[in-house]
Amino acid sequence: MSQVTSSIETWPLKETFRISRGSRTEARVVVATISDGDHTGRGEGVPIRRYDQTPQSVVAQIESIAGEKNLDRDRLQRILPAGAARNAVDCAVWDLEAKRSGKRVWELANVPIVSEVQTSFTISLDLPDKMARAAKANSSAPILKLKLSGDDFDLARVEAVHNVAPTARLLIDANESWLQEHFRNVAPKLKELGVELIEQPFPADADEVLEKLDHPVPICADESCHTTADLPRLKNRYEAINVKLDKTGGLTEALVLCQRARQNGFKLFIGCMVGTSLGMAPARLLASNADFVDLDGGLLLKRDRDHGLQYQNGKLGMPLPELWG
């Protein structure tokens, strides 16, 4: 019988991280640990206020299943909803299975792996000149993801970054902040600046407008896509989906979501919340077959975990067994 425990951890960020909904100076994560007496697995979830989660509510969810006997991944999908709590436990179970078997998780999941993938680096929301300075300070990053807010400065932000990093590939993330008029005005100009993807321009409960708007730049669903059940309604609205384990509720559902999304013609964007390398590691398995990768959480921290993921010139390596999987 395995025993599940959880704890709340706080990890300070290098700089204040801002998006259209607010800002933060630290990452608060919940770590789930599952032990069978001989081996121990760990997983990390990031509680998200947007989805009415707090560290305490995530811990309470994990504690609600602490007495479960013979907990496995299939049962976990039935007893916890998709979200940060199930993600932490699901990834801990995968880690435990890897340690028991002596195999890496990608071998157990039969996932093709490449040794390195390119990841974007996120430039948080600010005035155009400050975002340009942040981009210049990270000029070695081959892909920059810019946070926008739906105000009159959005285009100036992208232009300022493009001017100081003309060779960088550009992605943008509006975090549900745009109105239709803003989209119509800005999207064609973003295409001229070489922007490759617009992430979640409209609120998740009002994204049907995308069915009647032109898409000069491909649109990616983030807040609108959590699990496989969301795919049917996204078909005529988005060209890509952002798969985050804190939305899917772990690697188990994420693997299914990626497969179904490909079958339905969506491009894959593998993303993350602001957390440590322990949270990035399971998502790294999905990145080998992705069109876009944004797993830069460890780069935003003042200090990452021991044995953290290795980033070099915008490339992300594979997790060490000492970290996860």
SEPATOR-422948 format. One line per 4 residues: number of its first residue (from 1); for each residue z, x, y of N, C-alpha, C. Coordinates in steps of 0.1 Angstrom, whole numbers, plus 5000, padded with zeros to 4 digits. Each point is the difference from the previous one (the first is absolute). Layout:
<recs>
NUM> Z X Y Z X Y Z X Y | ... $
</recs>
This chain:
<recs>
1> 5000 5008 4988 5000 4992 5012 5000 5009 5012 | 4992 4997 5010 4999 5007 5012 5008 4994 5011 | 5005 5009 5009 5008 4995 5011 4993 5003 5013 | 4999 4990 5009 4994 5001 5013 5010 5000 5011 $
5> 4999 5010 5009 5008 5001 5012 4991 5002 5012 | 5005 4999 5012 4993 5001 5012 5008 5006 5011 | 4994 5006 5010 5007 5006 5011 4990 4999 5012 | 5006 5000 5012 4993 5000 5013 5000 5014 5006 $
9> 4989 5005 5004 4999 5013 5006 4993 4999 5014 | 5004 5009 5009 4994 5001 5013 4994 5013 5002 | 4987 5000 5004 4993 5013 5003 4994 5000 5014 | 5005 5009 5008 4995 5000 5014 4986 5004 5001 $
13> 4993 4995 5010 4986 5003 5002 4998 5012 5011 | 4989 5007 4999 4997 5010 5010 4999 4995 5014 | 4993 4988 5001 4997 4994 5013 5002 4985 4998 | 5002 4993 5011 5001 4985 5000 4987 4995 4995 $
17> 5000 4991 4990 4988 4994 4994 4999 4986 5005 | 4988 4997 5007 4998 4987 5006 4988 4993 4995 | 5001 4987 4998 4989 4992 4997 5001 4988 5009 | 4991 4990 4999 5000 4989 5009 5012 4991 4999 $
21> 5007 5000 4989 5012 4992 4998 5013 5007 5004 | 5000 5013 5003 5012 5006 5003 5000 5015 4997 | 5012 5006 5001 5000 5015 4997 5013 5003 4992 | 5000 5013 4995 5011 5004 4992 5001 5015 5001 $
25> 5012 5005 4998 5003 5015 5000 5004 5005 4987 | 5001 4991 4990 5005 5004 4987 4993 4992 4989 | 5000 5005 4988 4995 4992 4989 5012 4996 4991 | 5003 4988 4998 5010 4995 4991 4994 4995 4987 $
29> 5004 5006 4990 4994 4998 4987 5011 4996 4990 | 4996 4993 4989 5009 4997 4989 4995 5007 4988 | 5009 5008 4993 4996 5007 4988 5006 4993 4988 | 4992 4996 4991 5005 4995 4987 5000 5011 4989 $
33> 5011 5000 4993 5001 5009 4989 5002 4993 4987 | 4993 5003 4989 5002 4994 4988 5002 5011 4989 | 5011 4998 4992 5003 5010 4990 5003 4994 4987 | 4996 5007 4989 5002 4996 4987 5011 5008 4993 $
37> 5007 5009 5008 5010 5009 4995 4995 5014 4997 | 4987 5001 4997 4994 5013 4998 4990 5004 5011 | 4993 4990 5005 4990 5003 5011 5003 4990 5011 | 4995 5005 5012 5002 4992 5012 4987 4999 5008 $
41> 4996 4988 5004 4988 4998 5008 5004 4995 5014 | 4992 5004 5010 5003 4996 5014 4987 4993 5006 | 5003 4991 5009 4989 4994 5008 5005 4997 5014 | 4991 4999 5010 5004 4998 5014 4993 4988 5005 $
45> 5007 4991 5007 4994 4989 5007 5004 5000 5015 | 4991 4995 5008 5003 5000 5015 5001 4985 5004 | 5012 4996 5004 5002 4986 5005 4992 4998 5013 | 4993 4989 5001 4992 4998 5011 5004 4987 5007 $
49> 5004 5001 5013 5004 4989 5008 4990 4989 5001 | 4987 5004 5001 4989 4991 5000 5000 4990 4989 | 5005 5004 4989 5001 4991 4988 5015 4996 4997 | 5008 5000 5011 5014 4995 4999 5008 5008 4990 $
53> 4998 5012 4999 5008 5009 4991 5009 5009 5008 | 5011 5003 4995 5010 5010 5006 5004 5009 4988 | 5005 5012 5003 5005 5008 4989 5011 4992 4992 | 5008 4993 5006 5010 4992 4993 4994 4989 4991 $
57> 4990 4993 5005 4994 4990 4992 4993 5006 4988 | 4994 5012 5002 4993 5006 4989 5010 5005 4989 | 5011 5006 5005 5010 5004 4990 5006 4988 4993 | 5001 4989 5006 5005 4988 4994 4991 4995 4989 $
61> 4987 5001 5003 4990 4996 4989 5001 5009 4988 | 5001 5013 5003 5001 5009 4989 5013 4998 4992 | 5011 4997 5007 5013 4998 4993 4999 4987 4992 | 4992 4991 5004 4999 4987 4992 4994 5002 4986 $
65> 4993 5011 4998 4995 5003 4987 5007 5011 4993 | 5010 5005 5006 5007 5012 4994 5005 4998 4986 | 5003 4988 4996 5005 4997 4987 4990 4997 4990 | 4987 5000 5003 4989 4997 4991 5000 5010 4989 $
69> 4999 4994 4988 4999 5009 4988 4985 5002 4997 | 4997 5012 4995 4986 5004 4996 4990 4997 5011 | 5003 5004 5012 4991 4997 5011 4988 5009 4999 | 4988 4993 5001 4987 5007 4999 4992 4995 5012 $
73> 4988 5006 5002 4992 4997 5011 4994 4985 5000 | 4997 4996 4988 4995 4986 4999 5010 4990 5004 | 5012 5001 4995 5011 4991 5003 5003 5001 5015 | 4999 5012 5006 5004 5002 5014 4990 4992 5009 $
77> 4988 4998 4996 4990 4992 5008 5004 4986 5001 | 5008 4995 4990 5004 4986 4999 5013 4997 5007 | 5009 5010 5000 5013 4997 5005 5003 5005 5015 | 4991 5008 5005 5000 5003 5015 4987 4997 5006 $
81> 5001 4995 5013 4987 4998 5007 4994 5013 5005 | 4987 5000 5003 4994 5012 5006 5007 5003 5013 | 5002 5013 5002 5007 5005 5011 5007 5014 4998 | 5008 5004 5009 5006 5013 5000 5009 5002 4988 $
85> 5008 4990 4997 5010 5001 4989 4993 5002 4986 | 4990 4992 4998 4992 5001 4987 4993 5013 5000 | 4995 5005 5011 4993 5013 5001 5009 5011 4996 | 5012 5000 5005 5009 5011 4997 5003 5000 4985 $
89> 5003 4989 4995 5004 4999 4985 4988 5003 4991 | 4989 4994 5004 4987 5002 4992 4997 5015 4999 | 5000 5007 5011 4997 5014 5000 5011 5008 4993 | 5012 4996 5001 5011 5007 4992 4997 4998 4985 $
93> 4996 4989 4996 4997 4997 4986 4988 5009 4995 | 4990 5001 5008 4989 5009 4997 5005 5015 4999 | 5008 5004 5009 5005 5013 5000 5009 5003 4987 | 5008 4990 4997 5008 5001 4988 4991 5001 4987 $
97> 4989 4992 5000 4991 5000 4988 4994 5014 4999 | 4996 5006 5012 4994 5013 4999 5009 5010 4995 | 5013 5000 5004 5010 5010 4996 5003 4998 4985 | 5000 4988 4995 5003 4997 4986 4988 5006 4991 $
101> 4988 4998 5005 4988 5003 4992 4996 5015 5001 | 5004 5006 5011 4996 5014 5003 4986 5000 5005 | 4994 4988 5004 4987 5000 5006 5001 4996 5015 | 4990 5003 5008 4999 4995 5014 4996 4986 5001 $
105> 5004 4993 5010 4998 4986 5002 4985 4997 4999 | 4991 5008 5006 4986 4997 5000 4995 5000 4985 | 5006 5008 4992 4996 5000 4986 5004 4987 4993 | 5012 4995 5003 5005 4988 4994 4991 4988 5005 $
109> 4996 5001 5013 4993 4989 5006 4985 5001 4998 | 4995 5011 4994 4986 5003 4998 4992 4999 5013 | 5006 5007 5010 4993 5000 5013 4993 5013 5002 | 4987 5000 5004 4994 5013 5003 5006 5006 5013 $
113> 5001 5014 4999 5007 5007 5011 4991 5011 5005 | 5000 5002 5013 4995 5012 5006 5011 5008 5006 | 4999 5013 5001 5012 5008 5004 5003 4999 5015 | 4990 4997 5008 5003 4998 5014 4992 4988 5006 $
117> 5005 4994 5010 4993 4989 5007 5003 5002 5015 | 4990 4996 5008 5002 5000 5014 5008 4988 5005 | 5010 5002 5008 5008 4989 5005 4999 5000 5015 | 5000 4989 5006 5001 4999 5015 5013 5003 5005 $
121> 5001 5004 5013 5013 5002 5006 5001 4989 5011 | 5011 4993 5001 5002 4989 5009 5004 5005 5014 | 4993 4995 5010 5004 5002 5014 5006 4987 5005 | 5013 5000 5003 5007 4988 5003 4996 4995 5014 $
125> 5003 4987 5003 4995 4994 5012 5007 5006 5012 | 4992 5003 5011 5005 5005 5012 4989 4999 5011 | 5003 5005 5012 4990 5001 5010 4988 5009 4995 | 4988 4998 5005 4989 5008 4996 5002 5015 5000 $
129> 5006 5005 5011 5001 5015 5001 5010 5005 4990 | 5010 4992 4997 5010 5005 4991 4995 5000 4985 | 4992 4990 4997 4993 4999 4987 4990 5012 4999 | 4994 5003 5011 4990 5012 4999 5008 5012 4998 $
133> 5012 5002 5006 5008 5012 4998 5004 5001 4985 | 5004 4988 4995 5004 5000 4986 4989 5004 4991 | 4988 4995 5003 4988 5003 4992 4997 5015 5001 | 5001 5005 5011 4997 5015 5002 5010 5008 4993 $
137> 5012 4996 4999 5011 5007 4993 4998 5000 4985 | 4992 4990 4996 4997 4999 4985 4985 5001 4998 | 4994 5010 5007 4985 5001 5000 4995 5004 4986 | 5008 5006 4991 4996 5004 4987 4998 4988 4991 $
141> 5005 4988 5004 4998 4988 4992 4986 4995 5000 | 4993 4999 4989 4986 4995 5000 4999 4986 5002 | 5010 4992 4998 5000 4985 5002 5012 4996 5009 | 4998 4993 5011 5010 4995 5008 5000 4985 5000 $
145> 5012 4994 4998 5002 4986 5000 5008 4996 5013 | 4994 4992 5009 5006 4997 5013 5006 4986 5000 | 5012 4999 5004 5007 4988 5002 4996 4994 5014 | 4995 4987 5000 4996 4993 5012 5008 4988 5001 $
149> 4998 4993 5013 5010 4989 5002 4993 4988 5006 | 4987 4999 5002 4994 4989 5006 5001 4998 5015 | 5004 5011 5007 5000 4999 5014 4988 5007 5006 | 5000 5002 5014 4988 5005 5006 4998 5015 4998 $
153> 5010 5007 4994 4999 5014 4998 4994 5004 4987 | 4997 4991 4991 4996 5003 4986 4987 5009 5000 | 4990 4996 5007 4988 5008 5000 5002 5014 5006 | 5008 5001 5011 5003 5012 5006 5008 5009 4990 $
157> 5008 4994 4992 5008 5008 4990 4990 5007 4990 | 4991 4992 4995 4990 5006 4991 4991 5010 5006 | 4995 4997 5012 4992 5010 5007 5007 5013 5003 | 5013 4999 5004 5008 5012 5003 5002 5009 4987 $
161> 5002 4993 4989 5002 5008 4987 4987 5006 4996 | 4989 4992 5001 4987 5005 4996 4996 5012 5009 | 5004 5000 5012 4996 5012 5009 5007 5013 4996 | 5012 4999 4995 5007 5012 4997 4999 5004 4985 $
165> 4995 4990 4992 4998 5002 4985 4986 4995 4996 | 4989 5005 5006 4987 4994 4998 4995 5001 4985 | 5006 5008 4992 4995 5001 4986 5008 4992 4991 | 5012 4995 5004 5008 4992 4991 4994 4987 4997 $
169> 5002 4995 4988 4996 4987 4997 5011 4991 5005 | 4997 4988 5005 5009 4991 5007 5001 4987 4993 | 5013 4996 4997 5003 4986 4995 5010 4995 5011 | 5000 4986 5001 5009 4994 5009 5008 4989 4993 $
173> 5012 4998 5005 5009 4989 4995 5006 4992 5011 | 4996 4987 5000 5005 4992 5011 5013 4992 4997 | 5004 5001 4987 5013 4993 4996 5001 4986 5005 | 4989 4992 4999 5000 4986 5003 5001 4996 5015 $
177> 4996 5010 5008 5003 4998 5015 4988 4995 5008 | 4988 4998 4994 4988 4997 5008 4998 4985 5001 | 4993 4996 5011 4994 4987 5002 4985 5001 4998 | 4994 4988 4998 4985 5000 4997 4992 5007 5011 $
181> 5004 4997 5013 4992 5006 5011 5001 5015 5000 | 5012 5005 4997 5002 5015 4999 4992 5006 4989 | 4999 4993 4989 4992 5005 4989 4985 5001 5004 | 4995 4989 5006 4986 5000 5003 4997 5011 5011 $
185> 5009 5002 5009 4998 5010 5010 5001 5015 4995 | 5009 5002 4991 5003 5014 4996 4993 5005 4988 | 4998 4991 4990 4994 5004 4987 4987 5007 5001 | 4990 4995 5007 4987 5007 5001 5002 5014 5006 $
189> 5009 5002 5010 5002 5013 5007 5007 5009 4990 | 5008 4995 4992 5007 5009 4990 4990 5005 4990 | 4990 4992 4997 4989 5005 4991 4993 5012 5006 | 4997 4999 5013 4993 5010 5008 5009 5013 5000 $
193> 5013 4999 4999 5009 5012 5000 5002 5005 4986 | 4993 4994 4990 5001 5005 4986 5012 4995 4992 | 5007 4990 5005 5011 4994 4992 4994 4995 4987 | 5007 5003 4989 4995 4996 4987 5006 4988 4994 $
197> 5012 4996 5006 5007 4988 4994 5010 4995 5010 | 5000 4986 5001 5010 4993 5008 5010 4993 4991 | 5012 5004 5001 5010 4994 4991 5008 4989 5007 | 5000 4988 4993 5008 4988 5004 5000 4997 5014 $
201> 4988 4996 5006 5000 4997 5014 5007 4987 5004 | 5000 4990 4991 5006 4987 5003 5012 4997 4991 | 5009 4991 5005 5012 4997 4991 4995 4995 4987 | 5008 5002 4990 4997 4997 4986 4998 4985 4998 $
205> 5007 4992 5008 4998 4985 4999 4989 4994 5009 | 4993 5009 5007 4989 4996 5008 4987 5008 4998 | 4999 5006 4989 4989 5009 4998 4987 4993 4995 | 5000 4987 4999 4988 4993 4996 4989 5001 5010 $
209> 5004 5004 5013 4990 5002 5010 4990 5011 4997 | 5004 5009 4991 4991 5011 4996 4988 4996 4992 | 5000 4987 4995 4989 4995 4993 4988 4997 5009 | 5003 4998 5013 4989 4996 5009 4998 5011 5011 $
213> 5006 5011 4999 4998 5011 5010 4991 5011 4993 | 4992 5006 5009 4992 5012 4995 5010 5012 4997 | 4997 5008 4990 5008 5011 4997 4992 5013 5002 | 4999 5005 5012 4993 5012 5002 5006 5012 4994 $
217> 5014 4999 4998 5007 5010 4992 5007 4993 4989 | 5000 5005 4987 5007 4993 4989 5014 4997 5003 | 5005 4989 4995 5014 4995 5003 5008 5001 4987 | 5012 5005 5002 5009 5002 4988 5012 4991 5002 $
221> 5004 4993 4989 5012 4992 4999 5012 5008 4997 | 5010 4998 5008 5013 5007 4997 5011 4989 4998 | 5005 4995 5011 5010 4989 4999 4994 4988 4993 | 4987 4998 4999 4994 4989 4993 4999 5001 4985 $
225> 5002 5013 4995 4999 5002 4986 5012 5007 4994 | 5007 4993 4991 5011 5005 4993 4998 5002 4985 | 4995 4990 4994 4998 5001 4985 4986 4994 4996 | 4997 5001 4988 4988 4995 4994 4997 4986 5004 $
229> 5011 4992 5001 4998 4985 5003 4994 4998 5014 | 5000 5010 5009 4995 4999 5013 4984 5002 5001 | 4995 5006 4990 4986 5004 5001 4990 4989 5002 | 5001 4988 4993 4990 4990 5002 4998 4996 5015 $
233> 5010 4998 5008 4999 4995 5013 4995 5011 5010 | 5000 5013 4995 4996 5011 5009 4985 5003 4999 | 4993 4994 4990 4986 5004 4997 4991 5000 5012 | 5000 4990 5008 4990 4999 5011 5006 5004 5013 $
237> 5012 5007 5000 5006 5004 5012 5001 5015 5001 | 5001 5007 4989 5003 5015 5001 4990 5007 4991 | 4998 5013 5003 4992 5009 4992 5009 5009 4992 | 5012 5001 5004 5009 5010 4993 5014 4994 4999 $
241> 5009 5005 4992 5014 4996 4999 5009 5012 5000 | 5011 4999 5007 5010 5011 5000 5010 4997 4989 | 5001 5008 4990 5009 4999 4989 5013 5008 5003 | 5011 4993 5002 5013 5007 5002 5010 4995 4990 $
245> 5007 5010 4993 5009 4996 4990 5011 4991 5004 | 5004 5002 5013 5011 4991 5004 4995 4986 5002 | 4987 4997 5001 4995 4987 5000 4997 4995 4986 | 4995 5008 4991 4996 4996 4987 5013 4998 4991 $
249> 5011 5007 5004 5011 5000 4992 5000 5010 4989 | 4993 5011 5003 5000 5011 4990 4986 5004 4995 | 5000 5011 4992 4988 5006 4995 4993 4990 4990 | 5008 4993 4992 4995 4991 4990 4990 4990 5006 $
253> 5004 4993 5010 4991 4990 5006 4989 5007 5008 | 5003 5011 5006 4990 5007 5008 4988 5005 4992 | 5003 5004 4987 4989 5004 4991 4991 4988 4998 | 5006 4988 4998 4992 4988 4997 4992 4996 5013 $
257> 5007 5001 5011 4993 4996 5013 4988 5009 5003 | 5002 5013 4997 4988 5009 5003 4989 4997 4991 | 5002 4997 4987 4990 4997 4991 4992 4987 5004 | 5008 4990 5003 4994 4987 5004 4993 5001 5013 $
261> 5005 5007 5009 4994 5002 5013 4986 5006 4999 | 4999 5011 4992 4987 5006 4997 4991 4990 4994 | 5004 4993 4990 4992 4990 4994 4994 4990 5009 | 5008 4997 5011 4996 4990 5010 4993 5007 5012 $
265> 4997 5013 4999 4991 5006 5010 5008 5005 5012 | 5013 5001 5000 5008 5005 5011 5001 5015 4999 | 5000 5007 5012 5003 5014 5001 5015 5001 4999 | 5005 5012 4995 5015 5002 4999 5005 5009 5010 $
269> 5011 4996 5006 5007 5008 5010 5014 5001 4994 | 5005 5012 4997 5014 5002 4994 5009 5004 5011 | 5009 4992 5004 5009 5002 5011 5015 5001 4996 | 5008 5001 5010 5014 5001 4998 5008 4995 5012 $
273> 5013 4997 4998 5009 4998 5011 5006 5014 5004 | 5008 5000 5010 5006 5013 5004 5012 5003 4991 | 4998 5010 4991 5010 5004 4990 4998 5014 4996 | 5007 5004 4989 4999 5014 4996 4990 5002 4989 $
277> 4999 5012 4995 4990 5003 4990 5003 4993 4987 | 5012 4996 4997 5003 4992 4989 4993 4986 5000 | 4998 4995 5012 4993 4987 5001 4985 5002 5000 | 4995 5012 5004 4986 5003 5001 4995 5004 4986 $
281> 5008 5006 4991 4995 5005 4988 4994 4990 4991 | 5005 4988 4997 4993 4991 4992 4987 4995 5005 | 4999 4999 5014 4988 4996 5006 4989 5010 4999 | 5005 5013 4999 4990 5011 4999 4992 4998 4987 $
285> 5005 4994 4990 4992 4998 4988 4988 4991 5003 | 5001 4991 5009 4989 4990 5003 4990 5007 5009 | 5004 5011 5007 4991 5005 5010 4988 5007 4995 | 5000 5005 4987 4989 5007 4995 4987 4992 4999 $
289> 5002 4987 5000 4988 4991 4999 4998 4991 5013 | 5006 5005 5011 5000 4991 5012 4989 5005 5010 | 4997 4991 5009 4990 5003 5011 5007 5005 5012 | 5013 4996 5002 5008 5005 5011 5014 5002 4995 $
293> 5007 5010 5005 5013 5003 4996 5009 5003 5012 | 5011 4994 5001 5010 5002 5011 5014 5001 4994 | 5003 5012 4995 5013 5003 4994 5006 5011 5007 | 5003 4998 5013 5005 5011 5008 5015 4999 5003 $
297> 5007 4991 4993 5014 4998 5003 5008 5012 5001 | 4999 5010 4991 5008 5012 5000 4997 5008 5013 | 4988 4999 5005 4997 5008 5012 5007 4994 5013 | 5004 4988 4999 5007 4994 5012 5015 5002 5001 $
301> 5005 5006 4989 5015 5002 4999 5003 5014 5006 | 5013 5001 5005 5005 5013 5004 5001 5009 4988 | 5005 4994 4988 5001 5007 4988 4997 4991 4989 | 4991 5004 4990 4997 4992 4989 5009 5004 4988 $
305> 4999 4993 4989 5008 5003 4988 4996 5013 4994 | 5010 5006 4993 4997 5012 4992 4988 4997 4990 | 4992 5009 4998 4988 4999 4991 4990 4989 5005 | 5000 4999 5014 4991 4989 5006 4985 5003 4997 $
309> 4992 4990 5003 4986 5002 4999 4995 5010 5009 | 4990 5008 4996 4994 5011 5008 4988 4995 5007 | 5001 5002 5014 4989 4997 5009 4994 5013 5005 | 4987 5002 5000 4994 5012 5005 4986 4996 5006 $
313> 4999 5002 5013 4987 4997 5007 4995 4986 4997 | 5009 4991 5000 4996 4986 4998 4998 4996 4986 | 5003 5009 4990 4999 4997 4986 5013 4999 4994 | 5001 4990 4990 5013 4997 4994 4999 5003 4985 $
317> 5009 5008 4995 5001 5004 4986 5006 4989 4991 | 5003 5004 4988 5006 4991 4990 5015 5002 5000 | 5008 4990 4997 5014 5001 5000 5005 5009 4988 | 5010 5008 5003 5006 5008 4990 5009 4992 4991 $
321> 5002 5003 4988 5009 4992 4991 5014 5000 5005 | 5004 5010 5008 5014 5000 5005 5002 4989 5010 | 4989 4995 5007 5000 4990 5009 5000 4986 4994 | 4989 4998 4992 4998 4987 4994 4988 5001 4990 $
325> 5002 4992 4989 4989 4997 4991 4995 5012 4991 $
</recs>
